[in-house]
């Protein structure tokens, strides 16, 4: 299945007594970049969430927002960071002395600095939370992936249609190509005769050399390679999954062969067709930037 890199999914659910909300959204990115935001006390979940996502998301800048709330949670222990609390008290006293203000430091005033407290969960509780979060994450991811696949299907349809348009243009070039070789041969021969004037010339040698030179300007090989690239394009698209990088390389090759055809043919009609081909390739490239 072809997927877009953009997508959105969310799920809110109560599992094992935890109210869990998960939101996933993603935009285009050259590689896979995961940004997971969750309450600080649940930072132990970050690696598990990332590993879970990596199984399904290969490219894109992915933002995950997670909130967890439990009204009754006896499996918590509040731990004081004594060193940090001491630093706050010391700094507050310094302010009072240096600026000659009233020293009204109290427990409640220091407790406002909530980073001096750490809420620890026992190991059993952490496992329950992990299981609960993965369940909600899975449902949010399901909606996220569906959105990506719907958008990817639209992009794939457009890209395949454009590749078919290019096939038609290449067929036109292939039909004209033999005439361009003859035209090159005649032009080269006429130019040589013009240059040598009345001087004697070996007719067989002249015809052979002009034919060889004209053949070097033939675009048959480029046409064959371009058609092979088009077939490979269709094959990769039919296979699906994460196709972005492979198609990006293939598109570069298609563009290179098209440029060579335009420069070697030196024919106005072919040049105009090449412009059309390059325009369609550019439109495919733009769509390709959105594919995983």
KOLDOMAR-195267 format. One record per residue: x, y, z of N, C-alpha, C, O in turn; residue in three letters. Coordinates in steps of 0.1 Angstrom, whole numbers, plus 5000, padded with zeros to 4 digits. Layout:
REM residues N
XYZXYZXYZXYZALA ...
***
This chain:
REM residues 292
500849885000500050005000500950125000501850145008UNK 500650214990501450344990500850435001499650455002UNK 501750505008501350595019501950725018503150745014UNK 501150825021501650965022502450975035502250895044UNK 503351075036504051105048503251185058503451195070UNK 502151255053501351335062500151245067499651165060UNK 499851275079498751195085498351245099499151315105UNK 497251205104496751245117495951125123495051065116UNK 496051105136495251005143495251025158496251075163UNK 494150995164494151015179493150915185492250855178UNK 493350895198492450805205492450845220493550875226UNK 491350845226491150875240490350765246489250725242UNK 490950705257490350575262490850555276491950595280UNK 489950495284490350455298490650305298489850225294UNK 491950275302492450145302493050115316493950195320UNK 492650005323493249975336493150085346494050105354UNK 492150165345492050285354492750405350492750505358UNK 493450405339494150525334493350585323492950525313UNK 493150715324492650795313493750835304494650915308UNK 493850785292494950805283494450865270493450825264UNK 495250975266494951035253496251035245497251075249UNK 496150995232497250985223496851055210495751035204UNK 497751145206497551215193498851195185499951225190UNK 498651155172499851135163499651225151498551215144UNK 500551295147500551375134501851375128502951365135UNK 501951385115503251375108503151465095502151485089UNK 504351515092504551595079505751535072506451455077UNK 505951595060507051545052508451565059508751665065UNK 509351465057510651475061511551375054511051265050UNK 512751405052513651315044513851185051513951085044UNK 513951185064514151065071513051045082512051125081UNK 513150955090512150935101512651015113513750995118UNK 511851105118512151185129510951185139509851225136UNK 511251125151510151115161510251215172511351225179UNK 509251285175509251385186508051345195506851365192UNK 508451285207507451235216507251325228508251345236UNK 506151375230505851465242504951395251503751355248UNK 505351375264504551315274504951365288505951435289UNK 504051355297504351405311505751355316506051235313UNK 506451445322507851405326507851285335508851205333UNK 506851255343506951135352506751005344507050905349UNK 506351025331506250905323507250895312507050825302UNK 508350955314509450955304509950815301510550795291UNK 509750725311510250585308509550515297509950415292UNK 508450575292507650525281508250555267507850495257UNK 509050665267509450715254510150615245509750605233UNK 511050535249511750445241510750335235510850295224UNK 509850295244508850185240507950245229507650175219UNK 507550365231506650435221507450445207506850415197UNK 508650485208509450505196509650375188509450365176UNK 509950265196510150135190508950085183508950025173UNK 507750115190506550075185506250145171505750075162UNK 506450275171506150355159507050315147506650315136UNK 508350275151509250245140508850125132509350105121UNK 508050035138507549925131506649955119506549885109UNK 506050075120505050115110505350235102504850255091UNK 506150325108506450455101507850455097508750455106UNK 508150465084509550465079510050605076511250625077UNK 509250695072509650835069508650935074507450905075UNK 509151055077508251165081508651215094509351155103UNK 508251345097508551405110507251385118506151435115UNK 507351295128506251245135506251305149507151305157UNK 505051375153504851425166503851345173502751315168UNK 504151305185503251215193503051295207503951335214UNK 501751315210501351375222500651275231499651215226UNK 501051265243500451165252500151225266501051285272UNK 498951205271498651245284498051125292497351045286UNK 498351115304497950995313497451055326498151135332UNK 496251015330495751065343495050945350494350865344UNK 495350935363494750835372494350905385495150955392UNK 493050895388492550965400493050895412493550965421UNK 492950765413493450695425494650615421494450515414UNK 495750655426496950575422497850565435498650655438UNK 497650455442498350425454499850375451500650375460UNK 500050345439501350285436502350395431503150375422UNK 502250505439503150615436503950655448503550645459UNK 505150705446506050755457506550885453507250895442UNK 506350985461506851125458508251135465508351115477UNK 509251155457510651165462511151315460510951375450UNK 511751365471512251495471513651505466514451425470UNK 513951595457515351615452515951715462515851835460UNK 516551665472517051745483518051855478518051965483UNK 518951805470520051895465519452015457519852135459UNK 518451985449517852095441516952185450517052305448UNK 516252125460515452205469516452305477516052415479UNK 517552245481518552325489519052445480519252555485UNK 519252415467519752525458518752635457519052755457UNK 517452595456516352695455516352785468516252905467UNK 516352715480516352795492517552885494517353005498UNK 518752835490519952915490519853045481520153155485UNK 519253015469519053125460518053235465518253355463UNK 516953185471515953275477516553355488516253475489UNK 517353295497517953375508518953475502518953585508UNK 519653445492520553535486519853655481520253775482UNK 518653635474517853745469517453835480517553955479UNK 517053775492516553855503517653945509517454055512UNK 518853885510520053955515520554065505520854175509UNK 520654025493521254115483520354235480520854355478UNK 519054215480518154325476517354375488516454455486UNK 517754325500517054385512515554375511514854475513UNK 515054255508513654235508513254135519514154065525UNK 512054125523511554045534511853895531511453845520UNK 512453825540512653685539511353615544511253585556UNK 510553575534509253505538509253355532508253305528UNK 510453305531510653165526509853065535510053065547UNK 509052985529508252885536508252755528508652755516UNK 507752655533507652525526506752535514507152485503UNK 505652605516504752625504505352705493505052675481UNK 506152805496506752885486507852805478507952815466UNK 508552725485509552635478508952525470509452495460UNK 507752475475507152365469506552405455506152325447UNK 506452535453505952585439506952545428506552525417UNK 508152515432509152475422508952315421509652245427UNK 508052275412507652135412508752045407508551925408UNK 509852095401510852005396511651945408512551865406UNK 511451995421512151935432511551805436512051735444UNK 510351775430509651645433509651555421509551595410UNK 509851425424509751325414508851215418508951165429UNK 507951185409506951085412507450945406507550935394UNK 507650855415508150725410507050625411506250615420UNK 507050535400506150425400506950295402508050285398UNK 506350205409507050075411507049995398506250035388UNK 507849895396508049825384506749765379506449765367UNK 505949705387504649645383503749755377503049725367UNK 503649875383502849975378503350025364502550055356UNK 504650035362505150075349504749975338504450015327UNK 504749855341504349755331502849765328502549755316UNK 502049795338500649815335500449935326499649935317UNK 501150045329501050165322501450145307500850185298UNK 502550075305503050045292502049965284501750005272UNK 501449865290500449785283499249875279498749865268UNK 498849955288497650045286497950145275497050165266UNK 499150205276499450305266499550245252499050305242UNK 500150135251500350065238498950035232498750045219UNK 498049995240496649975235496050095228495450095218UNK 496150205235495550335230496450385219495850435209UNK 497750375220498650415209498250335196498250395185UNK 498050205197497650125186496450175179496350175166UNK 495450215186494150265180494450395173493850425162UNK 495150485180495550615174496350595161496150665151UNK 497250495161498050465150497250405138497550435127UNK 496250335141495350275131494750385123494650385111UNK 494150485130493550595123494650675115494350725104UNK 495750695121496850765115497250695102497450765091UNK 497450565102497850495090496850495079497150505067UNK 495550485084494450495074494450625066494250635054UNK 494650735074494750865068495950875058495750935047UNK 497050815061498250815053497950735040498350775029UNK 497250625041496950535030495950605020496050585008UNK 494950675026494050735017494650845009494450854997UNK 495550925015496251035008497250974998497351014987UNK 497950865003498850794994498250734982498850744971UNK 497050684983496350634972496050734961496150714949UNK 495650854966495350964956496651004949496651034937UNK 497751014957499051054951499550954941499950984930UNK 499350824944499850714935499050714922499650694911UNK 497750744923496850744911497350854902497450834890UNK 497650974907498051084899499451054893499651084881UNK 500351004900501650974895501650864884502350884874UNK 500850764886500750664875500150714863500550684852UNK 499150804864498550864852499550954845499650954833UNK 500451024852501451104846502551024839503051054829UNK 502850904846503850814839503250764826503950744817UNK 501950734826501350694813501350804803501450774791UNK 501150924807501251034797502651044791502851064779UNK 503651024800505051024795505350904786506050924776UNK 504750794788504850674779504350714765504950684755UNK 503250784765502750834752503650924745503850914732UNK 504251014752505251114746506451044741507051074731UNK 506950944749508150864745507850784732508750774724UNK 506650734731506250664719506250754706506650714696UNK 505950884708506050984697507551004693507851004682UNK 508351014704509851024701510350904694511150924684UNK 509950784698510450664692510050654677510750604669UNK 508850714674508450714660509250804651509450774640UNK 509650914657510351014650511850984649512551024639UNK 512350914659513850894660514550844648515650904644UNK 514050744640514750694628514950804618516050814611UNK 514050894617514151004607515251104611515851164603UNK 515451114624516451214629517851164625518751244622UNK 518051034625519350974622519651004607520751044603UNK 518650974599518751004584519051154582519851184574UNK 518351234589518551374588519951424592520551504585UNK 520451364603521751394607522751354596523751424593UNK 522551234591523551174581523551264569524651304563UNK 522351304564522351394552522951534555523651584546UNK 522751584567523251714570524751714571525451804566UNK 525351604577526751584578527451574564528451634561UNK 526751484556527351464543527351594534528251624528UNK 526251664535526151794528527151894533527751964525UNK 527451894545528351994551529751954546530552044543UNK 530151824547531451784542531651814527532751864524UNK 530651794519530751824505530951974503531652014494UNK 530352044511530452194510531852234513532352334507UNK 532452174523533752214528534852174518535852244516UNK 534752054512535752004503535652054489536552054481UNK 534452114486534252174473534452064461533751964461UNK 535352104452535552014440536551914442536851834433UNK 537151904454538151804456537551664455536451634459UNK 538451574451537951434449537751374463538451404472UNK 536851274464536551214477536151064474535451034464UNK 536550984483536150844483534650834488534350844499UNK 533750804478532350814481531950704492531250734501UNK 532550584491532250484500532750524514532050504524UNK 533950584515534450624528533650734534533350734546UNK 533250824525532350934530531050884535530650934546UNK 530450794528529150744533529250664546528450674554UNK 530350594547530550514559530850594571530250574581UNK 531650694569532050784581530850874585530550884597UNK 530050924576528851004579527850914586527150954595UNK 527750784582526750694588527150664602526350664611UNK 528450644604528950614618528750734627528350714639UNK 529050854622528850974631527450994634527051034645UNK 526550974624525150994626524550894636523650924643UNK 525150774635524650674644524950704659524250664668UNK 526150784661526450824674525450924680525350934692UNK 524750984671523651084675522351014677521351074680UNK 522350884675521050804676520650804691521450804700UNK 519350814693518750824707518050694711517350684720UNK 518250584703517550464705517850404719517050354726UNK 519150404723519550354736518950424747518450364757UNK 518850554746518250634756516750614757516150604768UNK 516150594746514650554746514450424753513450414761UNK 515250324750515050194756515250204771514450144778UNK 516250274776516550284790515350364797514950324808UNK 514850464790513750544796512550454797511850464807UNK 512250374787511050284788511250184799510250144806UNK 512450134801512750044812512450104825511950044834UNK 512950234827512650304839511150324842510750314853UNK 510450344831508950364833508350234837507450234846UNK 508750124832508249994836508649964851507849914859UNK 509850004855510249984869509450074878509150034889UNK 509150194873508350284881506950224884506550224896UNK 506350164874505050094876505149974886504349954894UNK 506249904884506549784893506649824907506049764916UNK 507449924910507649974924506350024930506049994941UNK 505550094922504350154927503350034930502550044940UNK 503349934922502449824924502849744937501949684944UNK 504149744940504649674952504249744965503949674975UNK 504249874964503749954976504849964987506049954984UNK 504349984999505250005011505950135010505450235004UNK 507150145016507850275016508650285003509750225002UNK 508150364993508650364980509350494977510050504966UNK 509250594985509750724982511150734978511450794967UNK 512150674985513550694982513850614969514650674961UNK 513250504967513550424954513050504942513750514932UNK 511850554943511250634932512050764930512150804918UNK 512550824940513350944939514550924930514850994921UNK 515250814933516450774925516050744910516750794901UNK 514950674909514550634895514150754887514350764875UNK 513450844894513050974887514251054882514251114871UNK 515351054890516551114885517051054873517551124863UNK 517050924872517550854860516650884848517150904837UNK 515350884850514450924839514651064834514651084822UNK 514951154843515151294839516551294831516651374822UNK 517451224835518751224829518651174814519251234805UNK 517951064812517751004799516951104790517251114778UNK 516051174796515251264788516051384784515951434772UNK 516951434793517851544789518751504777519051574768UNK 519251384778520251334768519451314755520051354744UNK 518251274755517451264742517351394736517451414724UNK 516951494744516751634739518051694733517951754722UNK 519251664739520451724735520951654722521551714713UNK 520851514722521351444711520551454698521051454687UNK 519251454700518251454688518451574680518351564667UNK 518651694686518751814679517651834668517851864657UNK 516451804673515251814664514151894671513851864683UNK 513551984664512652074671511352004676510952034687UNK 510851904668509651834673509951754685509151754695UNK 511151684685511551604697511751694709511451664720UNK 512351814706512651904717511351954724511351964736UNK 510351974716509052014722508451904730507851924741UNK 508551774725508051664733508851644746508251614756UNK 510151664745511051654757510551754768510551724780UNK 510151874764509651974773508451924780508351944792UNK 507551854773506351804779506651694789506151684800UNK 507651604785508051494794508651554807508351504817UNK 509551654805510151704817509151774826509251774839UNK 508151834820507051894828506351794837506051814848UNK 506051684831505351574838506251514848505751474859UNK 507551494845508451444855508551534867508651484879UNK 508551664865508551754876507351744885507451764897UNK 506151724878504951714886504951584894504451584906UNK 505551474889505651354896506651374908506351324919UNK 507751444905508751474916508051554928508351524939UNK 507251644924506551724935505651634943505651644956UNK 504951544937504051444944504851344952504551304963UNK 506051314947506851214953507451264967507651184976UNK 507551394968508051454981507051424992507451435004UNK 505851384989504851354999504751205003504051175012UNK 505451124995505350974998506350925008507450975009UNK 505950825016506850765026507950685018508750625025UNK 
***
